[in-house]
Structure formats: structure tokens, C-alpha cells
Amino acid sequence: MTSLIPASLGVTGRLLIFGWLLSLAPWSRAQAPEAEPPPLRWAADAEGGAPYIFINPRNPAQNIGFEVDLAAALAKELKRPIHFVQYDFKNLIPGLDRGDFDFAMNGLEITPDRLEKVRFSRPYYAFKLQLTVREKEDRFDSLMGCKKVGGVVGTLEDTAAERLLKQLNVRYKIYDGQVEPYLDLVQGRLDAVLLDLPIALYYGQQSMVVPEPMPVKHVGDIVGRGYYAIAFKKNNDALARQIDAALDRLFEQGVVRRLAQKWHLWNDHQEEFIPSGTFLEDLPDEGGDLPFEEKGYLLLLLDGAWVTIFLTVMSFALAVFIALPVALCRLYGPWPLRALATLYVEFFRGIPVLLLLVFLYFGLPGIAEYYQLNIDLRLNAITAAVLGFGLNYAAYEAEIYRAGINAIPVGQWEAAASLGMSPGMTFRRIIFPQAFKLILPPMTNDFVALFKDTSIVSIIAVVELSKQYQILAKSTGNYLEFGAITALLYLIMSVPLGYLSRHLEKRWSKA
């Protein structure tokens, strides 16, 4: 090989080129270590999610449940970590489409509507429906009997239970969560509850979620049929096939059966999912829990309170930043600016802030996709929340500022002009300081109101104080204690603002 290198290059040049040629040889190339695949993001709603996913009453920072164990088993089978993402159940499908997570597993039924939007894995659980009534109910003992006496049945929206009730023309009431219908049943607001058998079993007996058995009983035959599966984005076929293969192996090894038995969910309906092969009855514990951080109930509520404070402060700062220019445009701007400022105020005061949040988080990315714009309009949940509340509250603040500035007598302007002050200097030094005394009390009221309004951001997957309370209360059944602590935290955040406002009013009134 050295004879092919020109001698004119000298010894050093010949050695460098010779080394370079050797580096190109196949035997000189060391195999680069393969990069570890990034963690998969699994979304579910832990609020009232037993027996699929709910917080461990003995360690509130840890999620437990059938699907938590199944996710851990999948992580081990795929040799890839899986991280949990708390997400509102009703928004799992839109969140999947946004790309906020890789897959959703939360007792999701395979339905025709969902099949049009997402790609489902092979089913991992077959369920039927169970009717639950109060323990002393003697008017009926079946679903048709409930219909005959004109009873009202509680169920969840867009489920096999709702479709069956609608088909049989039975009166029913829709709930957002699976805890509330059983509570209403016990308190006499409902005559029966029709839900999936796993849910009925878990809430109808003593369990980690229901420390004391509810005074209810199961009646009638187990009816209907449905299937739970893992949902993926429509075009994510590669990941779906990997999960399908991993589920097949977990079924063959008996892991799924053992996990279902652990949570008292195994029954004869599951046999249809078993691939050819035999079960291994004495397997070591393959499931277990996903990694978690040690935290107590109070720390979790404090975390939620911090999110509430951050959202409130940032949103109100944005509102104030927008509101003053809008108010000034309405007061002193030329007619095009006045018209635009008025349109802004009327528009954002006229639409619900919930609608605005949903549009910014879920709808905005669809605009770029629809018009094929080469820009990413996806906002993270915190940004969407701050922007939504800021735009909404700015409309109200602008009207407060306008009214406060208008309340200052015109003579103040005339007196300043007689002293040779420019309009800008007059506004900064004379008008606005006096107007601010009038503006401060309603501003404080809006600031306190914003603390409470932030509770709706759970719709776009933000776990603030109110959402954290709902998760803890529904998972433990301890509504009173956690409610008192949560109310106290809201008071601690809002009451000092009232005192500060009154203190400033008194101080400035003397000036």
C-alpha cells in the first residue's frame, strides 16, 4: 500500500496518509455503541381511576393499579423506560394527536368513533357491564326492572354502558368520573349504576380506594361486552406493532393473567385473548410500580399550590401588560385603534375562558396543519394557560383602567397644561397615580378571582391545586380533610392580597 503513496510527500505525509487509509479499512471501524431509546410517555388520568391507576394511600406520590403494573411489565419487556403523564381523561385522544405523549392506556374502550381517530393495540382486557344498586333496594333486580319503575341509572359518557342504556331507552345520567355515580347512588340521588365490571367490583367492595365497603350490591346478569386497548397516534404503526408483540409475549408468559388476578380482575372473559401456549403460574413479580418520588399528601398539595401561584402571577402580569395600552387606545387613540381596542374587549369578555384554553392548546396546532403552514403552533400546557388567562383578564382590566382614568376630573389636565406639562408627563405624574388608587380594589378582586379560575386548567393537562385535590380525594375517599387543607391553601394565597390592598389604599389616601 505504501508504494501507492508518492515519495514527494515526505515521511510524515506518507505516514499520515497511510494512517488515513488504514482507518477506512473495515477491520479498523469499531462498533459505535447504540444510543439508548428515549423513554416512552404513557398518559392516563389518575383521578378516580381505580383499579386501573390511582394513588397509593400508603404513599401518595406513587401510582398503583392494574395498568401501572402492566406499563411496568411492558417497559421491562421492551427494555425501554416508560414515564407516566397525568392527563385529563376526556382529552386523551386530542392529546395523543397533539403528540403530548406516545400512548394512552386508561381503561380506553375500542369504539367506532375512536377507531377513526387513533390506532389501537390488540386488546389486553375484555369487560362486561354490571348493574349496582343500594344494599336495601327491593323494587327491582335487573336493568329492565329498573326501567319499569322509572329509575335513573348513572354511567360514564361515550361508553358501552351508555350505548346500552340508550339502546334500551333507560333513563340515565352522565358523569365525568367513576367515583361520583357510586357516591350519588349511596346518597339516594340515583337508583342504580351501570359500569364496567372491574370498576363495579372495585367500588362495590372493601379495597384500597374504598376502605369501608359501600352499602351497595350487584344485581342482574353481567351484560354487554367491550375491550380495553392501548391507543396510539394514527400514523404511529411502528410503536403499535412493538407494543402488540410485547403484549403477546406477556400473555404467553402469563404476566397479564397474574397482574389481573393481583387486582381481582381475572375472569373467564379473558380466555379469548390467550395466545396458544400455557401459562406459567408461579412467575416472579414482573410488574411492580414505575419509578416515583417520595412525597406526602401535604407536599403534593403544596406542589399544586405552587403551580396555581405561578399561573396566577404570570397570567395577571400579562393581563396588566396588555390592559393599559388597550385602555389608552380606547380613551385617546384615533378611531381605528379605538375600534380595535373595543373589539378586543368585547371579544375576550364575551367568550368563556375554558373555550379559549381548549382552542389555544388543541385547536391552534390544527390551523397550521389545515393551511399547511410550515410553523409549529403547538403551545405547552403552561404557556397556553398563561396566554389564555392573560388575554381574557386583560379585557376586564382594560375596562377597570378606563373607568379609573375617566374618573379623574378634566380640571387636572387643564391645571397641568397651564404649568407647561406635556400630555404624556401629565398622564404619568398626575392622572395615572390618582387613577391607580381607584383601580387597585377591583384589580385585587380580579387577582383573587384568578387564583380560583386557574382550577379549570386541568382540562389541558395542568395539575394545579384543585386538580391535585380531586386526585387525592377520589383516590383515598378522604374528601373532608383534603378539602379543608386545600381551602386553607387558597385562603393563605388570597387573603393577604386583600390586606395588602387595604394597606396601600390607606397609605395613599394620606398622601
N, C-alpha and C positions, 0 to 999 in steps of 0.2 A: 504493500500500500504506500510506503514511503517513497518508492520510486516514481509515483504519480504526482508527487509534490515538487514544484520547481525548486532547484537548488538556490536560485537567486533570492529566495525569501530569507535565507539565513537559518541558523539553528533554532533560534527562538520562534520564528514564524512557522517553521516546519513542525515544531513540537505543538504549537497552538492549533494548527490546522489538523494535525494528526489526532489530537485530543478531541477536537470537534467532531471528526469523522467517527471516532470510537463512540462518542455519545449518541450518535444516530443509530448505532447497531442495536438490534432487538434485545441482545443479552444485557445491554447497559441500562435499560429502562426499568427502573424499579416501579413496582405497582404502587400508585398513589392510594393512600387509604381512602376508602369510601366515606363520604360525608354522612353523618347521621341524619336520617329523615326528620323533618321538623315535627313537633307534636301535633296530633290531631285535636281539633277543637270540637267537643261534644256539647250541644245545647239542650237544656231541659229547664223546667220550672219546678224548683224545689218547694214552692208554696203549696201546701196541701197535696203533695204528690205521692203520698204513701199508697201502695207499698213499693212503688217504682223508684222514687227518690225523695228523701226527706232528711231533715237534720237529725243527728243522733242526740236524743235527750240527755245522754250522759256526757256528750262533748259537742256543744252546739256549733263548733267550727267544722265538723265532719259530716259529710253527706253519707247516708247509708240507703240501702234498698236493693231490690232485685236488679234494677238497671244499673245501679252503681257497681254492683258486683259483676254484672255482665260486661260493662265497659272495661273494668279492670282485667277481666279474663280476655277480652279482645285485645287490649294493649299488650298483654303477655304473649298472646298467640301471634300478633302482628309484629312483635318486637319493636314497638313504636309507642311512645308515651301518648296518653290521651288526657287532655286538660278539660275540666268542666267549665262551661259558660252558663251563668244564670240568665235565663231569657223568658219573657212573658209567653205563656203557652199559646195564646191566641196569635202571636206574631212569629211563631217558629218557622212557618212556611215563608213569609216575606223576608225574615232574617236570613234564611237559607239562600234565597235568591239574591240577597244583597252581598253574600259572601262573608257574613259576620262570623260564621263557624263552618265546619266541614260536614257535620251531620247532626241530625236531630233524632233523639231517642227518648220518648216521654209518654209511653203508652199511646203512641200515634196509631190510629186505625188506618187501614188501607181503604180509602173511599174513592169512588169515581172522580169526584172533584179534585182530590189531592193527586190522583194519578195523572191528571192533566198538567199538573204544575211541578211535580217532583219525581225523582226516580227512587223507588222503594227497593230495599233489600229483600231477600227471602224472609218470610215471616219467622219470628222467633217465639211467638206465643199465640195460641188460639183461645179466645174467650167466648163465653156466653153471658147472658144477662140474668140478673137476679132481682126479684122484687123484694123489697124490705118494708116492713110496716112496724107500727108500735107494738110493744110486747102484749098489750091488752086489747089489741084490735080484734074484734069478733064479727064485724059486719061483712067481711069478705076474706077470701084466702087465695085469690088469684088476680091476675091483671084484668080479666074480663069482669070479675066480680067487683073490682074497684070501679070499673067503667059503669056498671049497672047502678051503683049507689052515688054516681056523680062525683067520685073522688078526684082529687088533684094529685098528680104524680110529679115529683121533682126529678130532673135529669140534667145532663150537660148538653151544650149546643154542638150540633154537627157530629152526632154520634149515632151508632147503631140503635141505641135506646131511643133517641129522639125520633129517628125514622120509623121505628116500630110503633111508638105511641101515635105518631101522625097517621100512620097507615091504619091503625085500629080505631082512630078517631077518639082517643082517650084524652081527657083534659090534662094538660101538663104545664109545668113552669120551668123555665130555663135558668140555670145557674152558671156562673163563671168558674167556680171551684167545686171540688168534690166533697169538701167538708161541710159547706153551708147547707146543702139539701138534707143531710142527716141531722144537723142541728135543728133545722126547721121542722123536720119530722118529729123529733123528740118533743119540741115545744108546741106541737099541735097545729103548725101553720100548713102542713102538708098531710095528705092521707097515706102516701107511700113514696118510695124512691126506687127508681129503676136505673141501675147502673151495671157496669161490667162486674162479673163475679169476683175477680180479685179485689176490687175496691169494696164491694159489699162484704166480703169476708173480713177484710182488714178493719173496716169501721163498725162491723157488727159484732165484734168480739174484743176481748181484752188484748191489747197489743202495746207496742212502744208508742204508738200515736194516741191510742185510747186507753189510758191507764185503768179506768173503770169501765166495764162493759156498758154500752149504751142499752137502754131498755127497749130494744128492738128485736125483731125476729124475721127470718127469711120464710116466705110463703110461696106456694105455687111451684110449677115446674121451671127448671132452667130453660130459658128460651133464647132464640136468635143465635147468631154466630158472627164473629168478627176476628180480625187478625191484627196483631201488632207487628210493625216492621220499622226498620231504620230508614229515615228519609235523607236523600242526597239531592244536591242540585241536579237539574235535569241532564246536564251535559257531563256530569262527573261519573262517567261509567266505569273508569278505571278503579277508583276507590270503592265504588259499589261492588265490583267483582271481587276485590280483595276481601272486603267485609263478608260477602257471601261465602267465599271459600273458608274464611276463618270461622264463621258460624257453623258451616258444615262440619268442620273438624271438632268444634266444641260440642255439637250434638253427638257425633260419633264417639267422642271420649266420655260422654255422659255428664259434661260440665253443666250444660244448660239445665238438665234434669235435676242435678244436685242443687244448683242455685235456686231453682223454682221450689224444690222441696224445702230448702232452708227458709224461704219466705212463705211456706204453706200455700203455694200456688200451683203445685203439680196436680194434674188430674188426667183422666182418660182422654180428654180432648187433645192433649198434646202429642199423643202417639202418632198422629198423622204427619208430624214434622220429622219423625225419626228416620234418618237415612239407614240404609242397610248396614247391619253391624250390631254389635252387642254393647250394652252399657257396662262401664266399669263402676261398680257400686262403691268401692272403697277408695275413692280418689282423695289425694291430699287437697287441701283448700286452695283452689286455683283462683278464686275470685278475690275477695278482700276489698279493701277500700282504696280509692285513689288518694294520692298524697294530699295532705291537708295541713293547715297551720293551727296550732293550739290556740284557741280563743274561747273566752266565756261569753255568756249571753250579753252581759253589760258591754263588753268590748265590741261585740258585733253591732249592738245598737249605737254605740259611740262612733263606730265606723260609718254607719248610716247617717248619723247626725253631722259628721264632718262633710259628707257628700252634699247634704242639704245646705249646710252653711256655704260651701264653695259655690254651688249652683246659684244660691240666692244672691250672694255678694257679686259674683261675676255678671249675672243677668241684670241686676239692678244698676250696676256700673254702666253696662252697655245701654240700658234704657235711659239713664241720665245723659249719657253722651249723645244719644240721638234726639232726645226730647227737647233740649234747649234750642238747637238750630231749627227744629220743626216749629216750635212756638214762635220764635223770632220771625220765621218766614211768614207765618200766619198773621203776625202783627204788623210787620214793617216791610215785607218783601213786595216786589212787583206782582201783578195779578197772576202770571204763570206759576210763580213759586207759591203764592197763596193757594192757588187751586191744587197744586201737587201736595202741599202740606195738609190741606183739608182732606184730600183723597186718602192720604196715608192714615190720618187719624180715624176717619170713618171706616176704612177697610179693616184695620187691625183691631179696632174696638168692636167691629161687627161680626168677626169670626171667632169661634171657640179656640182657645189656645191648644186644646187637645188635637183639633184638626190641623192646626199649624205644625205641631210637633210631628204628627204622623206624616204630613206632606214633606217636611224637611228631611226626615230620616228615611222614609220608604219611597216617597214619590219623586223627590228631586233627582236621584240617580236615573230614574226611568226617562227623564226628559232628554238627557244626553244619549241614552240608548235609542230612544224613539227617533230623534233627529240626527242620529249617527254623528254626534259631536265628539271630537277627539279630546274630551276633557273628562276628568274624574270628578263628578259632583257628589260623591259619597262623603257624608259627614259622619264622624264618630258620634256616639250617643251623647257624650257630654257637650260637644260643640253644638249639636243640634238642639239640645235642651237650652243652653245659654242663649243661642241665637233666637230660638222660638220665644222664650220668655222675655228677652230683651226687646225684640220687635213689638211684642204685644203690650208690654208695660210702658214702652216709650210713648205709645199713643195716649195712654191715660196721663202720664207725667206731663206730656206736652200741653194738655188742656189745663192741668193744675198750674203750670208755669204761666200760661197765657192769662188765666184768670188772676193770678197773683200780680203779674206785671200791670195788667189793666186796672187793678185796684189802686195803684199809686196815682194821686191827683196830677192832672196835667200841669198844674202850677209848679210842680217840682222841675219839670222840663224847662219851663219858662224862666224860672229863677236861675237854673244852671246856665242857660243860654245868655242871660243878662250878665253873668260873670265871665263870659267868654269861653265856656267849656264846650267842647265838640260833642255831638250826639253820642259818639262811642264812649267818650270819657264820662258823660252824664249817666249813661246806662250802667257802666261798670262801677262807678263810685257813688252814685246817688240812688238810682232806680232799683237796680237788682238787689243791693243789700237790704233795702226796705221790703222788697217783694219777697225775699227769701224767708223773712220772719213769718209771712203769711203762708208760704209754700211748705214750710217744714212740717207742720202737723199732718196734712194729708199725705205728704211724702212718706212720713214714718208709718202711717197706716198701710200704705201700699207695700212698704218694705216688709212689714209683719205679715201681710196677706200673702206675699210671695213665698215666705217660709212654708206656709201651708199648701200653696198651689203646687209646689215642687213635687208633691206626692203623686201627681199624675205622670211623672216621667218614667215610671216603671213600665209604661206602655211601650217605651223604646229601649227597654233593657238596661235601665239605670237603677241600681239598688240603693235607694236613699232610705231615710229613717222610716218612713211609713211602710215601704215595701219590706224592709228588714223586719219590722214588727209583724206584718202579716205572715211572713215566712216562719218566724219563730212561734207565733201564737198558734198557727194552724198545725205546725209540726208537733207541738207539745200539748195543745189543748189549754194552755195557760193564758187565756185572753186577758184576765183581770190584772195580773201582776205586770205582764209586759206592757199592757195598755197604760197602766199608771206610770211606769218608767218612761214610756215614750211621750206621754203627755207632759211629764215633768221636764224632759229634754226640750220639747218645743217651748215650754214656758221659760226655761233658762235661756233659750236663744232669743225669744221675742220680748219678754217683759223688760229687760234692761234698755231696749231701744226706746220704750215709752218714757222711762225715767230720764234718759239722755235727752230726748226731745223736749220734755218739760223743763229740764235744767237749762237748756240753751234758750228756750223761749223766755224764761225769767231773766236770764243774764242779758240777753239782747234787748229786752224791753226796758232795761235800766239805762242802756247806752244812749 
